[in-house]
Amino acid sequence: MVKTRLKAEEFFALPLKRGELVDGEVREEMPPKPGHGRIAGEVFFRIRLWLEETRLGVAGVEGGFILRRDPDRVRSPDVWFLSHERRKEVVREGFYEGAPDLAVEVVSPGEEAEGVLAKVLDYLEAGAKAVWLVYPELQAVEVYGRGGEGRLLRPGEVLEGGEALPGFRLPLKDLFGA
């Protein structure tokens, strides 16, 4: 029996609550726990405050981004940012075509490192300027830039926007309420 791989457009039409498309195969996900949503909401809120001052783009939560074609790969970061310039390149019906400038993933306890790193690589290979992995349990954030180099931020340090969000600053104590 030959297994059919879905295209992003077919995936978009499915009545799923939450999931991603990886190499044409649907990967359904459980809805996150409330703490996950609280942290994602806080990151989004802080980015929105920065956007009110800078007006450099748009941000959102859980949007679908087509990162690869044939086989199609659609990822849905917990929080994302698109500059106005980049937004013009990726706007379309359904999912965005291409990567956001910034993809933020809030890592849940029990998520496998390999799966999380695969998302980082997907975003960066598709053109993201930065990927943030937020670990609420550890009160830490891993920041990856275009070259793939990562930096671990711990409590007491400040998350900076770098190339993706110029001038953005968020002390981790404010993010995690420490």
C-alpha positions in Angstrom: 0.0 0.0 0.0 1.4 3.4 -1.0 1.1 6.1 1.7 -0.1 9.5 0.4 1.7 12.6 1.5 -0.4 15.7 2.0 0.3 19.0 0.5 0.2 22.1 2.7 -3.1 23.1 1.1 -4.7 19.8 1.9 -3.4 20.0 5.5 -4.9 23.4 5.8 -8.4 22.0 4.9 -8.3 19.3 7.7 -10.5 19.8 10.8 -7.6 19.5 13.2 -7.4 21.2 16.6 -3.6 21.3 16.7 -0.8 19.8 14.7 1.9 20.2 12.1 2.8 18.7 8.7 6.2 17.0 8.6 7.3 15.7 5.2 3.7 15.4 4.1 2.6 13.5 7.2 0.2 14.9 9.8 1.5 15.1 13.4 -1.3 15.8 15.7 -0.4 17.4 19.1 -2.1 17.6 22.4 -3.2 21.0 23.4 -0.6 22.6 25.8 -1.1 22.9 29.5 -2.1 26.3 30.9 1.4 27.2 32.1 2.7 26.7 28.5 0.0 29.1 27.2 0.8 31.7 29.9 4.4 31.8 29.0 3.7 32.0 25.3 1.1 34.7 26.0 3.7 36.7 28.0 6.3 36.5 25.2 3.6 37.6 22.7 2.5 40.5 25.0 6.1 41.7 25.3 6.7 41.6 21.6 3.4 43.5 21.0 4.5 46.2 23.4 7.8 46.5 21.4 5.8 46.7 18.2 3.7 49.5 19.5 6.9 51.5 19.8 8.7 50.4 16.7 5.9 49.5 14.2 8.4 47.1 12.5 6.0 44.3 11.7 3.3 42.0 13.1 3.3 39.2 15.6 1.0 36.3 16.4 0.5 33.0 18.1 0.3 29.6 16.4 0.3 30.6 12.8 1.1 28.0 10.1 4.3 28.5 8.1 5.2 26.3 5.0 8.9 25.8 5.5 9.5 23.3 2.8 7.8 21.8 -0.3 7.9 18.3 -1.8 7.4 16.9 0.7 5.6 19.7 2.4 6.5 20.8 5.9 4.3 23.1 7.9 5.3 24.3 11.4 3.3 26.3 13.9 5.5 28.3 16.3 3.9 29.2 19.7 4.7 32.9 18.9 6.0 34.4 15.7 7.1 37.8 14.3 7.2 39.0 10.7 8.7 42.3 9.7 6.6 44.3 7.3 9.2 43.6 4.6 9.1 39.9 5.2 5.3 39.8 5.5 4.9 41.1 1.9 7.0 38.1 0.8 5.0 35.4 2.6 1.4 36.6 2.5 -1.0 34.2 0.9 -4.3 32.4 1.5 -4.0 29.7 4.1 -0.6 29.2 5.6 2.3 31.7 5.3 4.9 30.6 2.7 8.3 30.7 4.2 9.6 31.2 7.8 8.8 34.0 10.2 11.7 36.4 11.1 11.4 35.0 14.7 9.9 31.7 15.8 9.3 31.1 19.5 8.7 27.6 20.8 7.7 27.0 24.5 9.2 23.7 25.3 7.0 21.4 27.4 8.3 18.9 29.9 8.8 15.6 28.2 9.3 16.9 24.7 12.1 15.1 23.0 15.3 17.1 22.3 15.6 15.7 18.8 12.1 16.9 17.9 12.7 20.4 19.4 16.0 20.7 17.6 14.4 19.6 14.3 12.0 22.6 14.6 14.9 24.9 15.1 16.7 23.6 12.1 13.5 23.8 10.0 12.9 27.5 10.9 16.5 28.5 10.3 16.9 26.6 7.0 13.7 28.2 5.8 15.1 31.7 6.5 14.2 32.7 10.1 16.5 35.2 11.6 16.1 33.8 15.1 14.5 31.0 17.0 13.9 31.1 20.8 13.3 28.0 22.8 11.7 28.9 26.1 12.0 26.4 29.0 9.5 27.4 31.7 10.5 24.7 34.1 14.2 25.7 34.0 13.4 29.5 33.6 15.9 29.5 30.7 15.8 30.5 27.0 18.0 29.1 24.2 18.5 31.7 21.4 19.5 30.5 17.9 20.6 32.9 15.2 20.9 32.5 11.4 24.2 30.7 11.5 22.8 28.1 13.9 24.9 29.1 16.9 23.0 28.9 20.1 23.2 30.8 23.4 21.7 29.7 26.7 20.2 32.5 28.9 19.6 31.7 32.5 17.7 33.5 35.3 19.1 37.0 35.8 20.0 37.5 32.2 18.2 39.5 29.5 16.7 38.2 26.3 17.6 40.6 23.4 15.9 40.7 20.0 19.1 40.8 17.9 18.7 40.9 14.2 15.0 39.7 14.3 13.8 42.3 16.9 16.3 45.2 17.0 16.2 47.0 20.4 13.9 44.4 22.0 14.9 43.5 25.6 13.2 41.2 28.1 14.7 40.3 31.5 14.1 36.7 32.1 12.9 37.5 35.7 10.1 39.5 34.0 9.2 36.7 31.7 9.1 33.9 34.3 7.9 36.1 37.2 11.0 35.2 39.3 
